[in-house]
Amino acid sequence: MPRIAEESIERVAAASDIVEIIGGYFPLKRAGSSWRALCPFHREKSPSFHVSPQKQAYYCFGCGAGGSIFKFVMEYERVDFATAVRRLAQKAGITLLEDESAPGDDQRRELRQQLLALHKAAAAWFHANLLRSPAGAAARTYLKSREISSDIAKNWQIGYAPDSRDALLKHARAAGFSERELRASGLFHGGEDKPLADRFRQRLMFPIRNDYGEVIAFSGRVLPPSEDPAKYVNSPETPLFSKGRALFGLDKARRPLADAGLAIVCEGQLDLIRVFESGLQNVVAPQGTAFTPAQARLLKRYTDNAVLCFDSDRAGRTAVERSLPILLAAGFGVRVAPLPAGEDPDSLIRRNGADAFRTLLSRAPDYFDFSLDEAASGGQLENPAAKAALIRKLAGFAAHLPDAVARESLASRLGPRLAVSPQAFLAAVPAKAQVSGQDEPEAENDDPGATAEPDHTIRLLIHAALGSLETRRWLATQNLEILASQSGAGLLRQCLAATFDPGDAAATQAFLAAQSARDQSLLAALLMGRPATDPGAIARDTLHTLHRQQLAARRTALTARLRQSGLPPGEVAALQAEVVDIMEQMSQVSRSL
């Protein structure tokens, strides 16, 4: 992916008011010259999260979270820097300039934008068919039978594809989309030498969105009394959509997932919609019945725990066991909510209410305990061969746990229930777990450039440097080698190299955005604190005081050396001369204060 040009980052920062952007996520209240709210990054009863329109920065005096608007979007929406810039650019209506990239990238980006526009138009067309067209009457009747109200249908933009070979095709062509775009979209059948035809016919349509809410594909559910064996038809792989890299509902569930610390995982769209609309909004569904490594990594941005609510039939159980290795390898704690026979989340909530489903979730056991409970109820633990097979199965799953400590803890917990020693269980764990379909792991962002808490002197100088461009320029001319060993010296050097004026909020935002996450918090704390009344005087006094301290330490060392007996006369004279020189330097420093 091409790198976003620095000019674009500054343009986005200039067009993005931090109060307006953050206020779009949750309400802010004015507090003097700034705005405040309960911090979204930790639990608190009194608001300590402050947003400064003057500094265009935020800082929480409770947990220390802080930085630029780019960092806020990154942390709140759990996205990377480039995605945060693009989302803010889209809000501001800015076209990003990107550094020179590989041949063909421009064409691919243009095709992607056109495909997004085509999918947006198709979603609106399907939705209008459901709400208003005579042909959509059967779909409306079906949704009513499933207790899906018109408000819910609108909230999820559910649609209807009529029984026509070319109704959508004609609509898309009339809207000006090219043949290349139509063929690349996945919305139509037909190869290069065959005429195009609508892929989705006589189906209830669910838009599949990326985590930013853009429509990238569709899932079409057959309507009764159709005898079509394909209950669901999904979009094929396209430049927009990869089945194993999308999670249905994630665009709505991102914040609830992070807040709850738990992902409720359902099989289908209607199950998910029912759970979400019942008040449990931390819910997602894979595109299919089992997780992929890419989906697990995507979900890991928001939570480390998942409870699987797949159907109680054979297919649902198979999906659980196919998902488990992927989730365990990604570091998830996995529980299983065993649904009553013949029930799914949708039917359970409609029949018994949302509280019954909440109770089911609260009692959901860890997968390993769930398997043992089932085996015990089925008599497997009394049959030596069946028990041995169960141990091999559970040990195979245990191999996917990320570290030896987790495996040993599991063995200690399961051993007594299986009537085997923990050592015997661990001996059955395969040496290397193989996850079907495993792709390359993403690099972890461990923020290697983060700065430790700066020393007090460094904080004073950074505060002064941030408060005045003139002070920053003066400090850049000084000999700062004395600070080289102090914590935060590198961050001070970066501040002194910056050329933005403190009154230029956009340039300040761009500077903050270029720092590590921890450094942004450190800088935001200084920016949001009481401004320095005279940054130049603070910088001069701090350096002079530091210089005096260094001279005093050197004088003390020389004096201690002079007290030693047996020094050669020449060395004594040299030491005395250096002490006199240091005393003169200290006097000069004092006179300059």
N, C-alpha and C positions, 0 to 999 in steps of 0.2 A: 504494500500500500504506500503511495507517495506521501512524503512528509509535507505537512502543512507549512506554508511559508510564514516567516515571522511577521511580515506585513499583514497577513490575514489575521493572525492571532491578535495583533494590536487593533485591527479594525473591528473584530468581534468584541474585544474588551471595551472599546469605545462605544459600541452600540448596545452593550448589555448593562443595564442598571442593576446593581446587585440587590437592591431593596425590592425592585419589581420582580426579579427572577426568583429570589428566595421566597418572597411573599406569594408567589404562584404555587409554591409547594405547601405552605402552611401559613396561618395568619401571623403577622408581625404587629407589635404595638410600639408606638413612638415612646422613646425614653430620652428626653432632652434632645441632643443633636444626633442620636443614633436610634436604632430600632431594636427590639428584643423579643424573645420568645423562649419557650421551653426548648432546651437543646434536643435536636433530633438524633444525636449520636450517643447520648447516655440518658438514663432515667433520672429525673429530678422533679422536685415539687415547686421550686421557685425559679423563675427564668434567669439564666445566666448566659444565654446565647445572644450576642450583640452583633448587629450589622451596621456598618458605618457607610453612609452615602458619600461622605467626603473622602474617606480612604478607599472606598470601593473594596472593602475587606470585611470578613466576619471573624469572630473569635468567641469561644466559650470559656468564660472564666471558671467554669466548673471542671471540665475535662481537658481543656487545652486544645480542642479542635479549632483550627482556624486556617485562613488563607484567602485565596482569590476566588472569584466566581467559578473559575474552571475547576478548582479543587473541590468546591462544594458540589458541583454536578457529579464529579467523579465519585466522591464519597457517598452522596445521597442516592445516586442511581446505580452505583457499583459498575462504573464503566471506566475505560482507559482515557487518557488525555485527549487523544485524537477524536474519539467519539464525543467527548464532552464539548470540544471546540465545534464539531460539526452540528451538534444539537443546538448549541447556542447560536451558531450561524444561521441555522434554519429558522429559529425563532425570530432572529433579527432581519431575515430576508437578505442575507449576505452570501454572495457566491465566493467560495474560498479559492485563493490562489495556492497552487501546490507546486512543489519543486519538480524539476524535470524528472520524468519517470520513463519506464520502459515503453518501447513502441507499441501502440495498440491500446495503452491504458486509457487514453482520452476516449477512444471509441467504446471501450468497455464501460466506462463511467457513464457515457451518454446513453448507451443501451440500458444500463441499470436504471437510470432516471426515467426513461420512457416506459420500462416495464413496471416500475412502481406506479407511474401515472395510469397505465393500463389496468393494473390490479385495483387501484383505487376506484377507477371508473366502473370496473366490473362489479366490485362490491356494492357500489351505490345502485347499479342497475338490478342486481339480484335482490337487493333489499327493497327496492321500489316494487318489484314484481310480487314479493311476499305481501307487502302492505296494501297494495292497491289493485293489482291486476286480477281479472276474473279467473285466470289460469292458476293463480296462487291460492284459490279458495281451499283446495284440499290440504295444502301445507298449513294454512291458518287453522283449519279444523284439527289437524294432527297436533300442532303446538298447543292448542287449547286443551286437547285430551291429555297432554303431558304437563298441564298447568304452567305453561310458559306464556306469561302475559305479553301484551304488546310493548310495554315498557322494557321488559327484559329483552325482547327481540330487538328493540332499538338499541339498548345498551351494548349488545354484542353484534349488532348489524347482521343478524341472521337474514338470509335471503332465500330465494327460490329460483331454481333453473327450470324453465319450461321445457316441455317435451317437444323440442324443435332441433333440427340439425344445424340451423344457422342464425338463430335469433340474436345470440350474443355476437356472433361474427359480424352480422350486418351493423349492429350497434357500434362495435369497435371500429369498423371501417368508416362508418359515417363520422366518427369522432376524429378521424385523421391518422390512425395508427397504421404504420407501414406493414407490408407483408413480412419483412424480417422480424419485426417486433411481435407480430401475431404468432409466427412460428416458434419464436424463442420463449413465449410466455408460458407454455404448458396448458393454456386454457383451451386448446384446440387439438384435435387429431389431424393427422395428415403429414406426410413427408414432403421432401422437395419436389417429387414428381406426382404428388397426389393432392387433390383439392382439400381445403381445410373444412373441418366440421366441429361443432361444439363438443367439447369433452364431457361436460356435465349436462345431463338431461333428466328432467322430472325428479329432481333431488332437492332436499333441504340443504342450503349452503351455509357453511361456517367459514368466515374469513380467518386465515392463519396469519398472525402478525409477528414481526420481529419484536425484540424487547423494547424498541422505541415506538411501537404502535403502528408501523407501516405494514400494509397488507402485502404479503409476499407469496401467498398460495391460498388454496381452498381445500376444504374437505366437504364432500357431498354425501349426505345420508339418504339412502333410498326411502321412499315413502310407501307405507302399506296402501293397498294390498299387493304391491309389486312383488313378483317372484324372482327378481334379479338376485342371483346368489351373492353379488358383491354388495354387502350392506353399506360399506363406505368406499368411496373412490376419492383418492387424494391427488393433488397436483403432482406431476413427475418432477424429477430434479431439473432445476432451471438455474440461470445465472443468479436468481434471487433466492432460491429455495433449495435447501438440502435437508431431507427428512430427518436425518440423524443429528441435526444441529439446531433444531427449533423446538420450543416448548410452548404448547398452546396455553394461553392465559397469562404468560409471563409479563406481558406489557402492563397488565392491571395488577399483578401480584407482587411486583418487585419490592415495594416498601413493606407490605404486610408480611412477606417472607422474612425480611430482615428484622422486623419488629417482633415477630412471633418466635424467631429462631427455629422454625420448623416448616418443612414443606409437606403438605398433604398432596399425595400423588394419586390421581385418578386415571382411568383408562380412556374415557371418551369425552367428547365435547359437552354433551348434555349432562353427564355426571358432574363435570367441572362447573358448568354454569349453575347447576342446582346448589352445589356446595358453596360457591362464591356468593350467590344471591341469598343464601341462608345466613350470611354473616361471617362465614369462615373464608376470608379472602386470601389466605396464604396457601393457594392451591394451584397446581399446574398439572399438565398431562403431556406425556411424550407423544410424538406422532407415530403411533403404533403402540404395542403393548410393553416393550422393554426399553430400558435406557441404553444410550450409547455413551462412550467416554466423553464425547464432546458435549452432550447434554448434561452429564454429571458435572463437568467443569463449569458449564454455564450456570447451573443451579448453585454450585459451590460459592459463587460470588455473594450469595445472599444468606445461605444457611449451611450448617454442617449436619443437619438432622432431617430425616425423611420418614414418613409413615405411609406405607403402600396400601392403597384402598382398591385393589384390583378385584374383579369379580371372583366369586367363590367357585366358579367352574374350573375344569381342567386347564383351559386356556389361561385363565387368570393366575392359577398357581404356577403354571409354566413361566408366565411373564414375571412373576415375583422372583423365581429362581434364575431367570436370565438377567434380571436387573441387579440382583444382589451382588455378584462379583464386581460389577462396574462401580456401584455405589460404595462398596467397602474399600475398593482400591483407591477411590477418590477421597477417602477419609470420612465418609458419612456414618453416623449412627443410624441403623435401619430398624424400624419397627413395622409390624404387620397388623393391620386392622382386619380381623376375620369377619367378613360379612355373612349374615345368615344365608342359608341355601336359597337360591333363587332371587336374592336381592342384589341391587347395586346401590351406590350412594344416592342416586336420584330417587329410586323407588322407596328406599328406606326413609329418606327425609320426608317424602310426600305422605308415606303411610304413618310414620311414628313421630315426625317432627325433627327439627334441627337439634334439640337437646339430646335425643336418642343417639344421633350421629356423633355429637360431641362426647357423650359418654363412651361410645365405642372407641373413639380416638384416644381418650384419656386412659383407657384400659389396654390399649394396643401393646402387646409384648414385643420385646426384642426378637428378631427373626429366629435366633437360635433357641430361645425359650419357646417360641411359637411352634417350632418343629418338634421339640421334645414333648410339648403338651399334646400335639397331634399324635405322635408316636405312642405315647403312654395310653391315650384314649383308644388307640387302635390295637393295643396289645403287642406292638413291635418290640418293646423293651423286654418282653418275656420270651421272645424268640431269638436265640443266639445269632442265627444267620441274618435275621432282619436287623438286629441291633448292630451287628458288625457293618452291615451296609449303611446304616444310618450314621455310624461314627465316621466311616470313610467319606460320606457325603458332607457332613458338617465340617470335617477336617479339611476337605477340599475348599469349602467356602472360607474357612479360617485362614487359609494360605493367602487370601487377598487382603487380610488386615495389614495396615501399613507398617507395623513394627512388631518386634518380638515381645515387647511388654504387653501389647494388646492381646497377642496370641496366648501368652502365658496366663494373663488374667482370665481370658475366656476358658482356657483349659481348667483352671482352678474352680471356675463356676460350674462348668458342665460335668466335670469328672464325677462328683458325687451322684449326680442324677443319672449318669450312665453306668455307675458302678464300675468305673475304671479310674486308674490313677491319672493325675494331670500329665505325668510323663508319658503314659501310654497314649493319651490323646495327642500330645504334641508329636509323638513319633509317627502318627498317622498323617500329620500335616505335610503335604508335598513341599519339596524344597523350593520350587519356583512355581508361582501361579501363572497360568496362561489365561488371559481374558480374551474371549472371542471378539474380534473386531476392534481390538485396542488400537488406537492411533497414538501418534506422538504426543507426549504431555507438553502442555504449555509451560514456558519458562515462568518461574515464580518471580514476582517483583518484590525483592527483599530490600529495596530502597538503599543500595550500597552507598549512595552519596549523602545519606542523612548525617546531620551534624549532632554531636553530643551537646548537652546543655552548655551554652557559652559561659565562660568565666564572667564575673561581674564587670571587670574592666571592658571586656569585649562587648558586653551588652550595652554599656554606656556609649561606646564609640559607634556601634551600629545604630542605636537610637538617634544619636546626633547626626549620623550620616543620612539616615532616612528623612530627617527633618529639614535638611538644607542641602541643596546642590552645591552651593559655595563651600560649605563645610566639607562636603564629600571631596570636592576638588582639592581643598587644602590638605586634608588627610592623605590624599593620594600622593602628595609631594613629600610627605614625612618619611623618615626612616622607621619602619615598623618591625624591624627584625626582632626587637625585644618582645614582640607579641607572638612570634612564630610558633612557640611551644604551647601557647595557651589554647584551651578548647574554644572552638568557634572562630579561630583566626582565618580559616578558609572562607567561611561565610562573610566575614568582614571584608576580605579581599574582593569577593563577588559584589558586595554592596558598593565598594569604592570604585569598581570598574563600571558600574551602571551610570547611565547618563540621563535618566529620566528626572524631570522636575517633580518635586513632591506634590505640586498642585495638579499634575497630569494623571488623573485617575486611571486612564486607559493604559498608559505606559507603566504605571505602578502595578496594575493587574498583570500585564505581560511579564514584568520582572518577577513577580511572585510565582506566576505559572511555570517559570523556567527552573524553579528551585524544587528540591525534594519535598515530599509530603511533610516530613518533620520540620524542615527548615521553614516551610510556609507557615506552619503553626507558630514557630518562634518569631518570625517576622511580623505575623499578624498580631501577636500579643504586644509587640513594641509599637506597631502602628496604631493599635486601638487603645493604647495607654495614654496617659496625660502627655500632650506634646511638650517637647523641650522648649522652654522660654527663650533660650539663647543657645542654639546648637553649637555655634562656633566656640563660645566660651566653655561649654561643657567638654568639647573635644580637646581644646588647648589645656584646660585644667587637668583633664584625665591623663593626657600624655605627659604633662609636666610632673604630675604626682607620681606616675609610673617611673619616669626617669629618675626622680629623686629617690624613690624606693630602691631602684637598681643601683644608684651610686652609693646609697647608704649601706646596702648589702655588701658591695665591693669594699667600702671603707672598713666595715666590720671584719671582713676576711683579712685585709691587709694588716689591721691592728693586731689581730690574733697571731698573725705570722711574725710580727715584730716582737711580740712578747716571748717568742721562743729563744732560748739561749744558744750561743755558739754560732750565730749567723756570721758569715764573712762580712767585713766592713763595707765592701762594695754593694752587697745585696741589701744591707740595712739602709744605705744611702738611697738606693733605687726605690726601695719600698716607701721611705719617708717622702721622697719626691712625688711618688704616685699618690700618696695620701693628701699632700698639699694640693696637687692638681685636682683631685676629686673634690676637696673642700671648695676650691674656686668654682668648679662646675656647679656644685650645689648652690653656691651663692648666686651664680648667674641665673639658675633656674628660679630661685626664690625671687630675684629682682624682676623676672619676666612675668610673674604671676599677677 
